[in-house]
Amino acid sequence: MKFEYSAGGVVVKKEKDKLWVLVIESSRYHHRGLPKGHIGDTIKGETKEEAALREVKEETGAQGTILRELNPITYFYSFEGEKRKKTVYFFLMRYTGGDITQHDIESENVEWISVDEIEQRLTYEDERKVCREARKYFDLLD
């Protein structure tokens, strides 16, 4: 079995007293999810925090600052006949700038979704769970 490690973010912005979460639609699988990607796939010795910030920037065009680490998710899947165990480290991030039209080709679409709608719009339950946890810390955005 192969082990994989990724990192990503729950990127949140406050606008007109409303909270918004940044979501991608994958070009490859067409699912809606949180931006994330492999740790150290392009930068040797990269930390999970560095990978999370890099992946958010690459996949969404947005920049953020990390406010706190959230509980990781772990799941199993098969790729080319090999079983894999993947752990994804997520961080609550405050949006600090950038242009969401300037994302890489891994993202078919990038959009801000109201925090009130986020659970209905994400494809995977594990990522909905991460968003529920993140909500507990939204006071850090003030």
Backbone as a chain_set.jsonl record, in Angstrom:
{"seq": "MKFEYSAGGVVVKKEKDKLWVLVIESSRYHHRGLPKGHIGDTIKGETKEEAALREVKEETGAQGTILRELNPITYFYSFEGEKRKKTVYFFLMRYTGGDITQHDIESENVEWISVDEIEQRLTYEDERKVCREARKYFDLLD", "coords": {"N": [[0.85, -1.179, 0.0], [0.472, 2.217, -0.78], [1.311, 5.356, 0.686], [-0.033, 8.588, 0.917], [0.237, 12.145, 1.234], [-1.407, 15.153, 1.665], [-2.259, 18.671, 1.575], [-4.397, 21.412, 2.374], [-6.857, 24.098, 2.221], [-9.502, 25.71, 4.079], [-10.686, 28.354, 2.93], [-11.696, 31.479, 3.881], [-13.71, 34.376, 3.551], [-14.914, 37.522, 4.694], [-17.606, 39.448, 3.846], [-19.578, 42.192, 3.651], [-20.863, 41.544, 6.105], [-21.31, 38.844, 5.731], [-20.265, 35.456, 5.428], [-18.029, 33.704, 3.308], [-16.912, 30.82, 1.547], [-14.195, 29.453, -0.2], [-14.318, 27.457, -3.057], [-13.463, 24.785, -5.249], [-14.05, 23.407, -8.513], [-13.192, 20.426, -9.772], [-11.236, 19.891, -12.65], [-10.672, 17.411, -13.646], [-12.268, 15.419, -12.322], [-14.684, 16.65, -11.878], [-15.863, 17.193, -9.427], [-16.994, 19.074, -6.556], [-14.997, 20.739, -4.277], [-12.693, 21.4, -1.569], [-9.732, 23.382, -1.946], [-6.7, 21.636, -2.427], [-3.652, 19.694, -2.269], [-0.765, 17.628, -3.103], [1.816, 17.281, -0.675], [5.052, 18.475, -0.905], [5.382, 17.742, -3.567], [6.415, 19.347, -5.535], [8.258, 20.871, -4.25], [10.982, 20.119, -2.435], [11.174, 19.037, 0.928], [9.094, 20.589, 1.796], [6.758, 21.978, 4.088], [3.618, 21.001, 5.64], [2.036, 23.243, 6.026], [3.174, 25.116, 4.263], [2.668, 23.776, 1.859], [-0.141, 23.776, 1.854], [-0.768, 26.533, 1.601], [0.478, 27.045, -0.869], [-0.898, 25.277, -2.611], [-3.53, 26.28, -2.415], [-3.147, 28.783, -3.612], [-2.271, 27.984, -6.203], [-4.451, 26.41, -7.183], [-6.652, 28.074, -6.942], [-6.018, 30.779, -7.318], [-6.161, 32.507, -5.249], [-4.94, 34.067, -2.247], [-3.996, 33.395, 1.115], [-3.942, 33.546, 4.737], [-2.884, 31.435, 7.305], [-4.961, 30.526, 9.966], [-5.519, 28.526, 11.812], [-4.862, 25.042, 12.405], [-6.857, 22.353, 11.245], [-8.684, 19.286, 11.931], [-7.23, 16.471, 10.366], [-8.213, 14.565, 7.437], [-8.633, 11.156, 6.508], [-8.489, 8.705, 4.021], [-9.107, 5.849, 1.876], [-8.191, 4.698, -1.361], [-8.071, 3.349, -4.712], [-5.588, 3.279, -7.225], [-4.541, 2.739, -10.415], [-4.625, -0.01, -9.883], [-3.412, -0.206, -7.42], [-3.679, -0.067, -3.913], [-4.237, 2.792, -1.931], [-3.509, 4.919, 0.823], [-4.592, 7.922, 1.943], [-3.852, 10.939, 3.553], [-5.125, 14.047, 4.399], [-4.259, 17.221, 5.318], [-5.868, 19.955, 6.676], [-6.329, 23.507, 6.824], [-7.7, 26.323, 8.442], [-8.141, 29.293, 6.783], [-7.679, 32.786, 6.326], [-8.823, 34.804, 3.769], [-6.694, 36.81, 1.853], [-6.218, 38.082, -0.513], [-5.722, 38.214, -4.125], [-6.676, 36.769, -7.331], [-9.361, 35.03, -8.35], [-9.835, 34.177, -10.887], [-7.476, 33.492, -11.914], [-6.472, 30.789, -11.808], [-4.97, 27.461, -11.832], [-4.94, 24.769, -14.33], [-6.006, 22.566, -13.104], [-8.304, 23.21, -11.834], [-11.556, 23.553, -12.831], [-13.471, 25.366, -12.306], [-13.744, 28.06, -10.02], [-15.157, 29.277, -7.104], [-16.83, 31.482, -4.786], [-18.704, 30.425, -2.106], [-21.545, 30.807, -0.122], [-21.325, 30.468, 3.394], [-23.532, 29.373, 4.522], [-24.5, 27.677, 2.589], [-22.537, 25.88, 2.023], [-22.252, 23.154, 2.86], [-24.176, 21.797, 1.385], [-23.179, 22.04, -1.137], [-20.648, 20.884, -1.428], [-18.977, 17.957, -2.611], [-17.991, 15.697, -1.177], [-18.462, 13.994, 1.932], [-16.453, 13.96, 3.923], [-15.118, 16.401, 3.516], [-17.197, 18.159, 3.972], [-17.456, 17.724, 6.69], [-15.017, 18.794, 7.578], [-15.503, 21.481, 7.03], [-17.603, 21.945, 8.813], [-16.212, 21.736, 11.223], [-14.449, 23.901, 10.9], [-16.191, 26.059, 11.094], [-16.515, 26.411, 13.821], [-14.456, 28.023, 14.511], [-14.686, 30.477, 13.304], [-14.801, 32.903, 14.565], [-12.218, 33.741, 14.735], [-11.761, 35.127, 12.474], [-12.469, 37.75, 12.8]], "CA": [[0.0, 0.0, 0.0], [1.192, 3.48, -0.864], [0.792, 6.399, 1.562], [0.036, 9.926, 0.333], [-0.046, 13.239, 2.157], [-1.784, 16.393, 1.003], [-2.652, 19.766, 2.458], [-5.262, 22.383, 1.721], [-7.43, 25.102, 3.088], [-10.853, 26.251, 4.109], [-10.388, 29.776, 2.773], [-12.923, 32.203, 4.214], [-13.682, 35.845, 3.533], [-16.099, 38.182, 5.227], [-17.991, 40.535, 2.959], [-20.913, 42.707, 3.988], [-21.352, 40.745, 7.231], [-21.613, 37.488, 5.3], [-19.053, 34.66, 5.268], [-17.936, 32.964, 2.054], [-15.859, 29.806, 1.514], [-13.682, 29.243, -1.546], [-14.514, 26.07, -3.5], [-13.061, 24.493, -6.624], [-14.626, 22.278, -9.228], [-12.068, 19.734, -10.384], [-11.277, 19.687, -14.099], [-10.542, 15.984, -13.943], [-13.351, 14.599, -11.788], [-15.886, 17.491, -11.856], [-16.466, 17.287, -8.1], [-16.758, 20.335, -5.849], [-14.266, 20.472, -3.056], [-11.768, 22.387, -1.029], [-8.44, 23.311, -2.624], [-5.7, 20.829, -1.721], [-2.734, 18.986, -3.148], [0.317, 16.861, -2.484], [2.897, 17.943, 0.062], [6.396, 18.172, -1.396], [5.432, 17.208, -4.929], [7.244, 20.225, -6.366], [9.27, 21.523, -3.405], [11.533, 19.161, -1.481], [11.21, 19.526, 2.3], [7.968, 21.483, 2.031], [5.92, 21.658, 5.243], [2.198, 20.918, 5.292], [1.524, 24.611, 5.98], [3.635, 25.69, 2.997], [1.944, 23.099, 0.781], [-1.532, 24.245, 1.871], [-0.789, 27.886, 1.034], [0.846, 26.932, -2.287], [-1.988, 24.635, -3.343], [-4.641, 27.235, -2.489], [-2.772, 29.787, -4.623], [-2.253, 27.368, -7.535], [-5.76, 25.901, -7.617], [-7.727, 29.083, -6.881], [-5.563, 32.138, -7.583], [-6.324, 33.289, -4.016], [-3.922, 33.98, -1.208], [-4.569, 33.411, 2.449], [-3.066, 33.339, 5.89], [-3.384, 30.343, 8.14], [-5.419, 30.903, 11.303], [-5.357, 27.368, 12.684], [-4.952, 23.73, 11.774], [-8.081, 21.599, 11.491], [-8.428, 17.853, 11.974], [-7.016, 15.901, 9.038], [-9.086, 13.472, 7.007], [-7.903, 10.031, 5.926], [-9.335, 7.795, 3.25], [-8.439, 4.865, 1.026], [-8.663, 4.59, -2.736], [-7.19, 2.564, -5.583], [-5.109, 3.951, -8.428], [-3.778, 1.804, -11.251], [-4.586, -1.311, -9.231], [-2.699, -0.154, -6.14], [-4.428, 0.547, -2.818], [-3.54, 3.95, -1.354], [-4.065, 5.576, 2.007], [-4.289, 9.342, 1.808], [-4.167, 11.839, 4.658], [-5.161, 15.442, 3.967], [-4.22, 18.196, 6.411], [-6.57, 21.18, 6.307], [-6.11, 24.69, 7.655], [-8.61, 27.448, 8.293], [-7.375, 30.421, 6.261], [-8.337, 34.059, 6.021], [-8.513, 35.295, 2.429], [-5.962, 38.077, 1.909], [-6.136, 38.713, -1.829], [-5.571, 37.357, -5.293], [-7.698, 36.815, -8.366], [-9.786, 33.632, -8.514], [-9.855, 33.802, -12.305], [-6.096, 33.14, -12.259], [-6.184, 29.475, -11.23], [-4.35, 26.531, -12.767], [-5.864, 23.951, -15.114], [-6.629, 21.529, -12.271], [-9.624, 23.706, -11.428], [-12.445, 23.923, -13.927], [-14.201, 26.535, -11.838], [-13.474, 28.481, -8.646], [-16.215, 30.2, -6.703], [-17.128, 31.736, -3.391], [-20.018, 29.907, -1.743], [-21.982, 31.242, 1.203], [-21.104, 29.466, 4.44], [-24.822, 28.732, 4.774], [-24.767, 26.71, 1.522], [-21.332, 25.1, 1.729], [-22.409, 21.708, 3.046], [-24.984, 21.252, 0.291], [-22.479, 22.193, -2.416], [-19.445, 20.053, -1.508], [-19.243, 16.594, -3.064], [-17.61, 14.636, -0.235], [-18.821, 14.16, 3.339], [-15.265, 14.294, 4.721], [-14.844, 17.831, 3.398], [-18.288, 18.841, 4.696], [-17.088, 17.614, 8.099], [-13.949, 19.776, 7.802], [-16.148, 22.802, 7.072], [-18.338, 22.063, 10.094], [-15.214, 22.025, 12.253], [-13.941, 25.256, 10.67], [-17.194, 27.028, 11.569], [-16.3, 26.636, 15.255], [-13.348, 28.971, 14.681], [-14.891, 31.656, 12.473], [-14.56, 34.114, 15.345], [-10.823, 34.129, 14.484], [-11.745, 35.988, 11.284], [-12.713, 39.151, 13.185]], "C": [[0.894, 1.239, 0.0], [0.499, 4.504, 0.043], [0.999, 7.755, 0.889], [-0.366, 10.958, 1.37], [-0.292, 14.516, 1.354], [-2.145, 17.44, 2.044], [-3.489, 20.757, 1.668], [-5.901, 23.317, 2.717], [-8.921, 25.29, 2.959], [-10.631, 27.762, 4.128], [-11.691, 30.546, 2.927], [-12.698, 33.704, 4.088], [-15.0, 36.359, 4.094], [-16.375, 39.39, 4.337], [-19.414, 40.943, 3.276], [-21.585, 41.848, 5.053], [-21.793, 39.333, 6.846], [-20.286, 36.754, 5.089], [-19.153, 33.795, 4.019], [-16.749, 32.008, 2.118], [-15.479, 29.559, 0.056], [-13.722, 27.761, -1.914], [-14.051, 25.932, -4.943], [-13.943, 23.4, -7.205], [-13.486, 21.676, -10.031], [-12.264, 19.559, -11.888], [-11.319, 18.211, -14.45], [-11.775, 15.17, -13.542], [-14.686, 15.331, -11.697], [-16.605, 17.482, -10.504], [-16.169, 18.667, -7.521], [-16.071, 20.015, -4.537], [-13.411, 21.642, -2.625], [-10.437, 22.273, -1.77], [-7.423, 22.55, -1.768], [-4.787, 20.168, -2.739], [-1.595, 18.361, -2.372], [1.368, 17.743, -1.808], [4.216, 17.505, -0.558], [6.465, 17.629, -2.803], [6.277, 18.068, -5.863], [8.373, 20.886, -5.575], [9.739, 20.533, -2.344], [11.601, 19.794, -0.09], [10.081, 20.471, 2.661], [7.165, 21.034, 3.254], [4.46, 21.571, 4.789], [1.578, 22.309, 5.206], [1.907, 25.283, 4.656], [2.878, 25.086, 1.815], [0.502, 23.598, 0.707], [-1.643, 25.627, 1.227], [-0.485, 27.855, -0.463], [-0.311, 26.365, -3.101], [-3.206, 25.549, -3.468], [-4.356, 28.25, -3.588], [-2.837, 29.196, -6.03], [-3.659, 27.037, -8.027], [-6.859, 26.96, -7.666], [-7.304, 30.483, -7.311], [-5.632, 33.027, -6.354], [-5.137, 33.089, -3.085], [-4.601, 34.052, 0.15], [-3.504, 33.343, 3.515], [-3.714, 32.269, 6.757], [-3.753, 30.872, 9.518], [-5.275, 29.756, 12.296], [-5.453, 26.086, 11.869], [-6.269, 23.071, 12.179], [-7.738, 20.115, 11.529], [-8.236, 17.307, 10.56], [-8.079, 14.855, 8.713], [-8.2, 12.396, 6.385], [-8.887, 9.144, 5.192], [-8.476, 6.887, 2.389], [-9.035, 4.941, -0.368], [-7.674, 3.751, -3.529], [-6.84, 3.384, -6.811], [-4.192, 2.994, -9.17], [-3.559, 0.469, -10.544], [-3.875, -1.354, -7.892], [-3.558, 0.549, -5.095], [-3.578, 1.665, -2.212], [-4.296, 4.472, -0.139], [-3.619, 7.033, 1.947], [-4.738, 10.102, 3.045], [-4.075, 13.265, 4.127], [-5.239, 16.332, 5.196], [-4.879, 19.483, 5.921], [-6.292, 22.28, 7.322], [-7.212, 25.705, 7.38], [-7.748, 28.635, 7.882], [-8.26, 31.639, 6.069], [-7.879, 34.484, 4.631], [-7.827, 36.648, 2.545], [-5.834, 38.759, 0.559], [-5.992, 37.69, -2.939], [-6.772, 37.462, -6.204], [-8.119, 35.384, -8.678], [-9.984, 33.237, -9.978], [-8.479, 33.331, -12.762], [-5.676, 31.823, -11.608], [-5.567, 28.566, -12.281], [-5.399, 25.642, -13.438], [-6.502, 22.811, -14.323], [-8.041, 21.916, -11.841], [-10.402, 24.156, -12.657], [-13.188, 25.217, -13.587], [-13.806, 26.803, -10.388], [-14.55, 29.473, -8.268], [-16.296, 30.35, -5.191], [-18.552, 31.261, -3.129], [-20.336, 30.359, -0.326], [-21.775, 30.117, 2.218], [-22.403, 28.721, 4.752], [-25.143, 27.642, 3.748], [-23.641, 25.691, 1.337], [-21.541, 23.595, 1.854], [-23.231, 21.067, 1.936], [-24.21, 21.229, -1.024], [-21.217, 21.35, -2.555], [-19.816, 18.615, -1.848], [-19.048, 15.558, -1.97], [-17.927, 14.982, 1.222], [-17.615, 14.535, 4.195], [-14.953, 15.787, 4.673], [-15.966, 18.665, 4.021], [-17.981, 18.842, 6.194], [-15.986, 18.629, 8.46], [-14.546, 21.179, 7.896], [-16.95, 23.004, 8.348], [-17.366, 22.38, 11.23], [-14.715, 23.465, 12.12], [-14.894, 26.316, 11.21], [-17.008, 27.362, 13.045], [-15.28, 27.736, 15.511], [-13.508, 30.236, 13.846], [-14.719, 32.957, 13.232], [-13.124, 34.609, 15.173], [-10.714, 35.066, 13.281], [-11.929, 37.46, 11.631], [-11.445, 39.873, 13.576]], "O": [[1.918, 1.297, 0.68], [-0.726, 4.522, 0.157], [2.074, 8.036, 0.358], [-1.182, 10.7, 2.255], [0.5, 14.899, 0.493], [-2.313, 17.141, 3.227], [-3.315, 20.922, 0.461], [-5.547, 23.337, 3.896], [-9.52, 25.069, 1.907], [-10.419, 28.366, 5.18], [-12.661, 30.306, 2.208], [-11.651, 34.231, 4.464], [-16.045, 35.718, 3.982], [-15.507, 40.233, 4.108], [-20.34, 40.138, 3.181], [-22.748, 41.472, 4.909], [-22.567, 38.705, 7.568], [-19.306, 37.344, 4.632], [-20.204, 33.233, 3.71], [-15.705, 32.345, 2.675], [-16.346, 29.467, -0.814], [-13.221, 26.915, -1.173], [-14.223, 26.842, -5.755], [-14.506, 22.579, -6.48], [-12.887, 22.347, -10.873], [-13.326, 19.132, -12.34], [-11.935, 17.817, -15.441], [-12.265, 14.344, -14.312], [-15.718, 14.7, -11.463], [-17.808, 17.733, -10.436], [-15.225, 19.34, -7.935], [-16.502, 19.14, -3.785], [-13.413, 22.712, -3.233], [-10.054, 21.177, -2.18], [-7.298, 22.78, -0.565], [-5.111, 20.093, -3.924], [-1.471, 18.533, -1.16], [1.745, 18.801, -2.314], [4.469, 16.311, -0.718], [7.502, 17.103, -3.206], [6.795, 17.577, -6.866], [9.328, 21.399, -6.157], [8.972, 20.156, -1.458], [12.029, 20.939, 0.058], [10.109, 21.091, 3.724], [6.922, 19.84, 3.433], [4.113, 22.011, 3.694], [0.682, 22.531, 4.392], [1.081, 25.932, 4.013], [2.495, 25.796, 0.885], [-0.02, 23.819, -0.386], [-2.522, 25.856, 0.396], [-1.124, 28.565, -1.239], [-0.663, 26.902, -4.151], [-3.844, 25.586, -4.519], [-5.229, 28.544, -4.404], [-3.384, 29.814, -6.943], [-4.012, 27.352, -9.163], [-7.872, 26.779, -8.341], [-8.162, 31.302, -7.64], [-5.207, 34.182, -6.403], [-4.436, 32.078, -3.139], [-5.644, 34.686, 0.31], [-2.326, 33.115, 3.238], [-4.934, 32.22, 6.911], [-2.969, 31.571, 10.16], [-4.953, 29.969, 13.465], [-6.046, 26.055, 10.791], [-6.73, 23.217, 13.311], [-6.618, 19.73, 11.193], [-8.999, 17.647, 9.655], [-8.753, 14.333, 9.602], [-7.152, 12.691, 5.811], [-9.982, 8.868, 5.683], [-7.282, 7.123, 2.198], [-10.224, 5.212, -0.538], [-6.567, 3.478, -3.064], [-7.681, 4.09, -7.366], [-3.202, 2.506, -8.626], [-2.472, -0.108, -10.592], [-3.746, -2.42, -7.29], [-4.099, 1.625, -5.349], [-2.373, 1.512, -2.007], [-5.526, 4.466, -0.082], [-2.426, 7.333, 1.907], [-5.86, 9.931, 3.523], [-3.091, 13.646, 3.493], [-6.157, 16.218, 6.008], [-4.499, 20.033, 4.887], [-6.055, 22.025, 8.503], [-7.605, 25.918, 6.233], [-6.755, 28.951, 8.538], [-9.429, 31.532, 5.701], [-6.68, 34.519, 4.352], [-8.311, 37.535, 3.249], [-5.386, 39.904, 0.489], [-6.12, 36.484, -2.73], [-7.752, 38.144, -5.901], [-7.327, 34.607, -9.212], [-10.273, 32.077, -10.27], [-8.333, 32.827, -13.876], [-4.645, 31.756, -10.938], [-5.627, 28.856, -13.476], [-6.591, 25.747, -13.152], [-7.429, 22.161, -14.806], [-8.864, 21.057, -11.525], [-9.962, 25.02, -13.415], [-13.487, 26.037, -14.455], [-13.563, 25.87, -9.623], [-14.832, 30.406, -9.02], [-15.89, 29.47, -4.431], [-19.487, 31.642, -3.834], [-19.485, 30.297, 0.56], [-22.026, 28.949, 1.918], [-22.374, 27.573, 5.194], [-25.973, 26.773, 4.014], [-23.789, 24.74, 0.569], [-21.045, 22.838, 1.02], [-23.001, 19.909, 1.586], [-24.557, 20.472, -1.93], [-20.754, 21.116, -3.671], [-20.857, 18.119, -1.416], [-19.852, 14.635, -1.844], [-17.695, 16.102, 1.679], [-17.744, 15.352, 5.107], [-14.566, 16.372, 5.685], [-15.715, 19.754, 4.538], [-18.216, 19.836, 6.882], [-16.03, 19.245, 9.525], [-14.142, 21.973, 8.745], [-16.977, 24.103, 8.903], [-17.666, 23.201, 12.097], [-14.574, 24.168, 13.121], [-14.46, 27.348, 11.723], [-17.312, 28.476, 13.472], [-15.241, 28.314, 16.597], [-12.551, 30.996, 13.698], [-14.513, 34.007, 12.623], [-12.841, 35.777, 15.438], [-9.69, 35.723, 13.094], [-11.579, 38.329, 10.832], [-11.487, 41.053, 13.923]]}, "num_chains": 1, "name": "protein.A"}
